[in-house]
C-alpha cells in the first residue's frame, strides 16, 4: 500500500478516508497584519493549535 508522511509518522493512504489535500492552520502574508490585526498574534496561534 502507498503511504504518506505525517507529523506523527508514516500513514497508509487507505486509512485517510476523504481528505482535503491543501489545508492551512494559520496563514500570514504581506498586508494581513495591517488589514486584519485581529487575525495575527501569538494568542490567536495558541487558540488555533
C-alpha positions in Angstrom: 0.0 0.0 0.0 1.0 3.6 -0.5 2.0 5.7 2.5 2.3 9.4 3.2 4.5 11.1 5.8 2.6 12.9 8.5 3.8 14.7 11.6 3.1 11.5 13.5 4.9 9.3 11.1 4.0 7.3 8.0 0.3 6.6 7.4 -1.3 4.2 5.0 -3.3 6.1 2.4 -6.2 3.7 2.8 -6.6 4.9 6.4 -7.1 8.5 5.4 -10.7 8.4 4.1 -11.9 11.7 2.5 -9.1 14.2 2.7 -8.7 17.8 1.6 -5.1 18.0 0.4 -4.4 21.7 0.9 -5.3 23.0 4.4 -3.8 25.8 6.4 -3.9 26.2 10.2 -2.5 29.7 10.1 -1.7 31.9 7.1 0.3 35.1 7.2 1.3 37.2 4.2 2.2 40.8 3.5 -0.7 43.1 4.3 -2.6 40.7 6.5 -1.3 42.3 9.8 -2.2 45.8 8.6 -5.6 44.9 7.2 -6.7 42.3 9.8 -4.7 42.8 13.0 -7.2 40.6 14.9 -6.1 37.6 12.9 -2.4 37.7 13.8 -0.8 37.2 17.2 0.6 34.5 19.4 -2.7 34.3 21.3 -4.6 33.5 18.1 -2.0 30.9 17.1 -2.2 29.2 20.5 -6.0 29.0 20.2 -5.8 27.6 16.7 -3.3 24.9 17.5 
